[in-house]
Amino acid sequence: MATYKEVQGTAVTNYAGDKPSVVEGELWYDSTNQAFKFQYPNTTSAWATGGSLNQARRQLTGAGLNTAALAFSGRGSPPATYYALTELYDGTSWTEVNDMNNATSDPGGNGLQTSALSYGGALPPSYNLTESWNGTSWTAVNNLNTGRYGIRGAGSDNTSALGFGGDTGGTPSALTESWNGTSWTEVNDLNTARAYGAGTGTQTAALNATGFTTVNVANTELWNGTSWTEVNDVNTARNGVAGAQQGTTSSSLIFGGDSPSVLGQTESWDGASWTEVADFNVARYDNAGAGNATNALAFGGTTGSDSAATEEWSSSSNVVQTITTS
């Protein structure tokens, strides 16, 4: 019979406490607690409740990571109220910081908590306005070529972005524009004109999923830096959905939506197809998203009334198991 060392490639070691940097299945002796232990991956995916926004709102936009997120713009109703509010998330709570120059709802957005971009929006004159965030304040920069709201975006910071789709006033758009840090340039259109979907990725590798034409759609398209290609649909057609803004074309997450009932569904993208995973604790749509496919953040939206709820997504972690020897 093979020994443990022959199978695992290492002997059982002695360590005081939970050993760091172990490989999957490695066994060690915890001399502090006088127990044999091993570590294995836990692939359970779930949403957990985080700290609430200071201002409940829908149709807001997000950027950044799950522990360093940015929330900006939004709408409250009734009566209709448009917000220029900006809030920062530190992994526990939200803090209000400097407002945008113009109140709006449903703009496109991308970037990090320290370097982000907002473009378009639903309140005149913000349809084509662009604002750049430097971690402290917003600055007005050059406008989109075509104003719209419900536009979606991708990009790494305030110098590199891609804005696509949107509503030009009752008409869904297929337009795509690329931002170089100074100005917008029109590039190749989406295959399916739509608004209110989910966008993730970068200026050269983006994903656009779901949205609304005259009906909810399930379409997914990938951008390769030059053109859009249709790939496999999501499982549930919907609009008012958010994405993990730091996701990629090979690993992403979308959540929430209206189809036409309020949804809590989360779907995970592996580069080829979508899989339904765990639902929100509070189903909603017109929410915002940040983070990536394994550590995401969802905040705001509406359940029928405006929500301040924040939920944190975790898709995997390592679990230490104690071996019982008596």
Steps between C-alpha positions, in 0.01 A plus 500: 500500500628848408594732785349847549827660384503291183142606417515866606868577434567629849507365852245592767637818659466651845360855513353707784152595376355512146787463257524764223569421133409133515413310184163336452473186710818563701495362855676661798503472879378807688712487813308785663167321485651149494309395190567379147361738236469533122375769263263467206328746264141599569318586177181623667378825343276740690397860561544649849357824633738798503472860622212701353540803276439832673244589230258240366477535122457322170668540161835579661837392363791322665874452456790348689552191714282330758705653784570833327192592299354821360126576469382807309191660342154345535131573524240498774125481446230602553532788443788476254823620663837483324821469696855629459601305813826305518568237767807287576490146643786367713379142531280584798321833457430783253627857541363800309765701317499777237199515267502476124474829311164397355226286653395214274385139491603192301831627359768264380799459728823313562828510686623487857417678825793735432462541123157471335291636215128583463337563161150570379193493721126562512461863613553797265762619426684187610414275203849538354703639792818328618653545846835369625560400865853528645429346841395833650285695257325495161616705200298563184684373190409454132148382418385179335436536127145370546312569822308211660398342828490136600843485332741235631875512532830326557850625572786497746501867613416857395747492208368189325132416445244352264136616500239294316127480438254723680174683437501813284147602604275201443728339242755232599851563372774269367765774510838433657746776594859470619661746748875569490520725804421813299219435253247247372525325161221300338601141422312191383138457614346225709322231298180559701397853596392512866506684831499414873718187477824415682854587398835378630860482386747742345522733201646219287319196645143568613177311558142626453214280620118529509311827452184643347407566137121501486516184712748354747786318326744228608773587250867497595769668290878509541725788385853417383626855463364533147154341471219325686424126468179333615557208736276287723195665656436543871243264651242770583431798272468821702588868531608721791774251579848574638835334445816451700668799338853358535400170336665375182391341172597160643364540854213727596179532699163672447227542761150634559263624231141540386341233283233650556484384862779603738785248490769395742670269253878494464668348195869414464691515168796264440600631157264268313165479679289632787407302813236603752645516850378637835227769514508837674370519855293801383375467139523828309578673171662825385778420750874559451797268519873495574771240556569188296358151444626360830465804725221731386283774647136590423339818635192715466218432254129460551274229636198712411635760740853639494760288675819581691591131538854381434590135449846343480567201276757233582536198276779300663724472802723248673368301793714345773368169627603328822542122490336328793727219629301385802 
